[in-house]
């Protein structure tokens, strides 16, 4: 019986098949290992991010305690000494680092002041004083008057509960005509970035006003603290009465602040260049000498993970507490 012997050509084909199988298996192994490494790295990054967030919340708690100590040490007036815009570095376990800053969270135009409830729990109605202040602020910031009035009226319509538009404002009938139709919120602003959705808000106008606005969880007029107001924030003082308080006069008034701050808002109005300015009683008492809100910014770096957090502290009642938190960069 003759033994079958494959030809040289057949042996070559078989060898080629084996080599191809080995190559394919090697490629599959490489892909599998790469995916495993990627999955491991993602898992490690996820753990690091979770740890960084927990550290950020811990730093936020420490900063809130510091704000409580500040208020307890000076219950009648809040001064900027030693805390405002000072970056604190806090070493963390594992070689990480946290950076924390605090600022007066009430030194801004409160978008939610554009509407107010005349009765507890009642529907929100547009607030003419706040509308005028918002339009005035924008004009001080070189936003053209027509655009400023349209934005202020539109923002009030965004907050108030009714569906009747302000003279230059906008309600659902305007937003429905957009390329991507939507509706007015008819509810408080959750974040200042929401202002970009208001009819009439251009990119240029928003960029100008963004550093000066906020969305506090209250409908009170903007609670400016003249003891912590910085020179670059002088437009917030000018907006109270733009025709009587141009920015240069506001700057002079802030420059006259005594080392120990003003003891009362009455001292501020009577002992500065603004003495004699005629304001409605409600507006005259709008600024104060004590901070009601604090804004915290926390950055945590842990290995390759980096977390940024912004928090709002309500200091109207003691102890002060966190009422809003946002993760990520500011818009």
C-alpha positions as CSV (number, residue, x, y, z in Angstrom):
1,X,0.0,0.0,0.0
2,X,1.4,3.3,-1.0
3,X,1.6,6.1,1.7
4,X,0.1,9.4,0.6
5,X,2.6,12.2,0.5
6,X,1.5,15.7,0.0
7,X,3.2,17.5,-2.8
8,X,5.5,20.4,-2.1
9,X,2.9,22.8,-3.3
10,X,0.3,21.5,-0.8
11,X,2.8,21.6,2.0
12,X,3.5,25.3,1.2
13,X,-0.3,26.1,1.1
14,X,-0.8,24.4,4.5
15,X,2.2,26.4,6.0
16,X,0.8,29.6,4.6
17,X,-2.6,28.9,6.1
18,X,-1.0,28.3,9.5
19,X,1.0,31.5,9.2
20,X,-2.2,33.4,8.3
21,X,-4.0,31.9,11.3
22,X,-1.2,32.9,13.6
23,X,-1.1,36.4,12.2
24,X,-4.9,36.8,12.6
25,X,-4.8,35.4,16.1
26,X,-1.9,37.8,16.9
27,X,-3.8,40.8,15.6
28,X,-6.9,39.8,17.6
29,X,-4.7,39.4,20.7
30,X,-3.2,42.9,20.2
31,X,-6.7,44.5,19.8
32,X,-7.9,42.6,22.8
33,X,-5.0,43.7,24.9
34,X,-5.4,47.3,23.7
35,X,-9.0,47.3,24.6
36,X,-8.2,45.8,28.0
37,X,-5.6,48.6,28.6
38,X,-8.2,51.2,27.5
39,X,-10.9,49.8,29.8
40,X,-8.4,49.6,32.7
41,X,-7.4,53.2,32.1
42,X,-11.0,54.4,31.8
43,X,-11.8,52.6,35.0
44,X,-8.8,54.2,36.8
45,X,-9.8,57.7,35.4
46,X,-13.4,57.1,36.6
47,X,-12.2,56.3,40.1
48,X,-9.8,59.3,40.1
49,X,-12.6,61.6,39.0
50,X,-14.9,60.3,41.7
51,X,-12.2,60.8,44.3
52,X,-11.5,64.3,42.9
53,X,-15.2,65.2,43.1
54,X,-15.4,64.0,46.7
55,X,-12.3,66.1,47.6
56,X,-14.0,69.1,45.9
57,X,-17.1,68.7,48.0
58,X,-14.9,68.4,51.1
59,X,-13.0,71.6,50.2
60,X,-16.4,73.3,49.5
61,X,-17.4,72.4,53.1
62,X,-14.2,73.8,54.5
63,X,-14.7,77.1,52.6
64,X,-18.3,77.3,53.9
65,X,-17.1,76.9,57.4
66,X,-14.6,79.7,56.8
67,X,-17.4,81.9,55.5
68,X,-19.4,81.2,58.7
69,X,-16.4,82.2,60.7
70,X,-16.0,85.4,58.7
71,X,-19.6,86.4,59.3
72,X,-19.4,85.5,63.0
73,X,-16.3,87.7,63.4
74,X,-18.0,90.7,61.6
75,X,-21.8,90.3,61.9
76,X,-22.6,93.9,60.9
77,X,-20.4,94.5,57.8
78,X,-18.5,92.2,55.5
79,X,-15.1,93.4,54.3
80,X,-12.9,91.9,51.5
81,X,-9.8,91.7,53.6
82,X,-8.0,88.4,53.4
83,X,-10.6,86.2,51.7
84,X,-12.0,87.8,48.5
85,X,-10.3,86.4,45.3
86,X,-7.5,84.9,47.4
87,X,-6.5,81.5,46.0
88,X,-5.9,78.9,48.7
89,X,-3.9,75.8,48.0
90,X,-4.8,72.7,49.9
91,X,-2.6,69.5,49.6
92,X,-4.5,66.3,49.2
93,X,-3.7,62.7,50.0
94,X,-2.0,60.9,47.2
95,X,-0.1,63.9,46.0
96,X,-3.2,65.8,44.7
97,X,-3.8,69.6,45.1
98,X,-6.9,71.6,45.5
99,X,-7.2,75.3,44.8
100,X,-10.2,77.3,46.3
101,X,-11.3,80.9,45.8
102,X,-14.2,82.8,47.3
103,X,-15.9,86.0,46.1
104,X,-19.0,88.0,47.0
105,X,-21.7,86.1,45.2
106,X,-24.2,89.0,45.4
107,X,-22.1,91.6,43.5
108,X,-23.9,91.0,40.2
109,X,-27.2,91.8,38.5
110,X,-29.7,89.1,39.7
111,X,-31.6,88.0,36.5
112,X,-34.3,86.6,38.7
113,X,-35.0,90.1,40.1
114,X,-36.7,90.9,36.8
115,X,-39.9,89.4,38.1
116,X,-41.3,89.3,41.6
117,X,-44.3,87.8,43.4
118,X,-46.4,90.5,45.1
119,X,-47.7,87.8,47.5
120,X,-46.2,84.7,49.0
121,X,-46.6,81.9,46.5
122,X,-48.2,84.2,44.0
123,X,-47.5,84.4,40.2
124,X,-44.3,86.2,39.2
125,X,-44.9,89.5,37.5
126,X,-42.4,91.8,35.8
127,X,-40.4,94.2,38.1
128,X,-40.0,97.6,36.3
129,X,-37.2,98.7,38.7
130,X,-35.1,95.6,37.9
131,X,-35.9,95.9,34.1
132,X,-34.6,99.5,34.2
133,X,-31.5,98.5,36.1
134,X,-30.7,95.7,33.7
135,X,-31.1,97.9,30.6
136,X,-29.0,100.6,32.4
137,X,-26.3,98.1,33.2
138,X,-26.1,97.0,29.5
139,X,-25.9,100.6,28.3
140,X,-23.1,101.3,30.7
141,X,-21.4,98.3,29.2
142,X,-21.7,99.9,25.7
143,X,-24.6,97.7,24.5
144,X,-26.7,99.9,22.2
145,X,-29.8,101.3,23.9
146,X,-32.3,99.6,21.6
147,X,-30.7,96.2,22.0
148,X,-30.4,96.7,25.8
149,X,-34.1,97.6,26.2
150,X,-35.1,94.6,24.0
151,X,-33.0,92.2,26.0
152,X,-34.2,93.5,29.4
153,X,-37.8,93.3,28.4
154,X,-37.3,89.9,26.9
155,X,-35.5,88.6,30.0
156,X,-38.4,89.8,32.2
157,X,-40.8,88.0,29.9
158,X,-38.7,84.9,30.3
159,X,-39.1,84.9,34.0
160,X,-42.6,86.2,34.6
161,X,-45.6,83.9,34.7
162,X,-47.9,85.6,32.1
163,X,-47.9,85.3,28.3
164,X,-48.2,89.1,27.7
165,X,-45.0,90.5,26.3
166,X,-43.3,93.6,27.6
167,X,-43.2,96.6,25.1
168,X,-39.9,95.3,23.6
169,X,-40.1,91.8,24.9
170,X,-40.9,88.4,23.6
171,X,-43.2,85.5,24.6
172,X,-44.0,82.1,23.0
173,X,-45.2,83.6,19.7
174,X,-41.7,84.9,19.0
175,X,-39.8,81.8,20.0
176,X,-42.1,79.5,18.0
177,X,-40.8,81.3,14.8
178,X,-37.2,80.3,15.5
179,X,-35.4,77.8,13.2
180,X,-35.7,75.4,16.1
181,X,-38.9,76.5,17.9
182,X,-39.0,76.6,21.7
183,X,-41.0,78.4,24.4
184,X,-40.3,81.0,27.0
185,X,-39.5,79.4,30.4
186,X,-41.9,81.6,32.4
187,X,-39.9,80.5,35.4
188,X,-36.8,81.7,37.2
189,X,-33.4,81.4,35.5
190,X,-31.5,78.3,36.7
191,X,-28.2,79.7,35.4
192,X,-27.0,82.9,33.8
193,X,-26.1,81.0,30.6
194,X,-29.9,80.6,30.1
195,X,-29.9,84.3,29.1
196,X,-28.5,83.3,25.7
197,X,-31.9,81.8,24.8
198,X,-33.7,85.1,25.4
199,X,-34.8,86.9,22.2
200,X,-32.6,89.8,21.2
201,X,-29.5,88.5,23.0
202,X,-26.5,88.7,20.6
203,X,-23.2,87.0,21.2
204,X,-21.5,90.4,21.6
205,X,-24.1,91.6,24.1
206,X,-23.9,88.4,26.1
207,X,-20.1,88.5,26.2
208,X,-20.2,92.1,27.6
209,X,-22.8,91.4,30.3
210,X,-21.8,87.8,31.3
211,X,-19.3,88.9,34.0
212,X,-21.9,91.1,35.7
213,X,-24.9,88.9,35.9
214,X,-26.0,85.9,38.0
215,X,-29.1,83.8,38.7
216,X,-29.6,83.9,42.5
217,X,-32.4,81.8,43.9
218,X,-34.3,84.8,45.0
219,X,-36.4,87.6,43.3
220,X,-34.9,90.4,45.4
221,X,-33.2,93.3,43.8
222,X,-29.4,92.7,43.4
223,X,-27.9,92.8,46.9
224,X,-24.7,94.7,46.1
225,X,-22.2,95.0,49.0
226,X,-20.4,98.4,48.6
227,X,-17.7,97.1,51.0
228,X,-16.7,94.3,48.7
229,X,-17.5,95.8,45.3
230,X,-14.3,95.9,43.2
231,X,-13.4,98.8,40.9
232,X,-14.0,96.8,37.8
233,X,-17.6,96.1,39.2
234,X,-18.4,99.9,39.3
235,X,-21.0,99.4,36.5
236,X,-23.1,97.5,39.0
237,X,-23.3,100.7,41.1
238,X,-23.9,102.9,38.1
239,X,-26.8,100.7,37.0
240,X,-28.9,101.9,40.0
241,X,-29.2,105.3,38.3
242,X,-27.1,105.6,35.1
243,X,-28.0,109.2,34.5
244,X,-27.0,110.3,38.0
245,X,-24.2,107.8,38.6
246,X,-21.9,107.5,35.6
247,X,-19.1,104.9,36.0
248,X,-16.4,107.5,36.8
249,X,-18.5,108.8,39.8
250,X,-19.1,105.2,40.9
251,X,-15.3,104.6,40.8
252,X,-14.7,107.7,42.9
253,X,-17.3,106.6,45.5
254,X,-15.6,103.1,45.7
255,X,-12.2,104.7,46.0
256,X,-13.4,106.7,49.0
257,X,-14.1,103.5,51.0
258,X,-12.5,103.7,54.4
259,X,-10.1,101.0,55.5
260,X,-12.6,99.6,57.9
261,X,-15.4,99.8,55.3
262,X,-18.7,101.6,55.7
263,X,-20.7,100.9,58.8
264,X,-24.0,101.4,57.1
265,X,-25.4,102.1,53.6
266,X,-26.5,105.5,54.9
267,X,-22.8,106.4,55.5
268,X,-22.0,105.3,51.9
269,X,-24.7,107.6,50.4
270,X,-23.9,110.6,52.5
271,X,-20.1,110.5,52.8
272,X,-19.2,110.0,49.2
273,X,-19.4,111.9,45.9
274,X,-22.8,110.3,45.5
275,X,-24.3,112.5,48.3
276,X,-27.4,114.1,46.9
277,X,-28.2,111.4,44.3
278,X,-32.0,111.0,44.3
279,X,-33.1,107.4,44.3
280,X,-36.4,105.6,45.1
281,X,-36.4,104.4,48.7
282,X,-36.4,100.8,47.5
283,X,-33.3,101.4,45.3
284,X,-31.5,103.5,48.0
285,X,-31.7,100.5,50.4
286,X,-30.9,97.9,47.8
287,X,-27.1,98.0,48.3
288,X,-25.7,97.0,51.7
289,X,-22.5,96.6,53.7
290,X,-22.9,93.0,54.5
291,X,-22.6,90.0,52.1
292,X,-25.6,87.8,51.7
293,X,-24.1,85.4,49.1
294,X,-20.7,83.9,48.5
295,X,-19.4,82.3,45.3
296,X,-16.9,79.5,45.6
297,X,-14.6,78.2,42.9
298,X,-12.8,74.9,43.6
299,X,-10.3,73.1,41.3
300,X,-9.0,69.6,42.3
301,X,-6.1,67.9,40.5
302,X,-5.5,64.3,41.4
303,X,-3.1,62.4,39.1
304,X,-4.4,62.9,35.6
305,X,-7.9,63.8,36.8
306,X,-9.0,67.5,37.1
307,X,-12.3,68.6,38.5
308,X,-13.7,72.2,38.5
309,X,-16.6,73.2,40.7
310,X,-18.5,76.4,41.3
311,X,-20.8,76.7,44.3
312,X,-23.2,79.3,45.7
313,X,-23.4,79.9,49.4
314,X,-26.5,81.4,51.0
315,X,-25.5,83.5,54.0
316,X,-28.8,85.3,54.6
317,X,-29.4,83.0,57.6
318,X,-26.9,81.2,59.9
319,X,-25.3,78.9,59.3
320,X,-24.5,79.6,55.7
321,X,-25.2,76.7,53.4
322,X,-24.6,75.6,49.8
323,X,-27.7,76.2,47.6
324,X,-26.3,75.6,44.1
325,X,-23.4,73.6,42.6
326,X,-22.1,73.4,39.0
327,X,-19.4,71.1,37.7
328,X,-17.1,72.0,34.9
329,X,-15.8,75.2,33.5
330,X,-17.9,78.4,33.5
331,X,-19.7,77.8,30.1
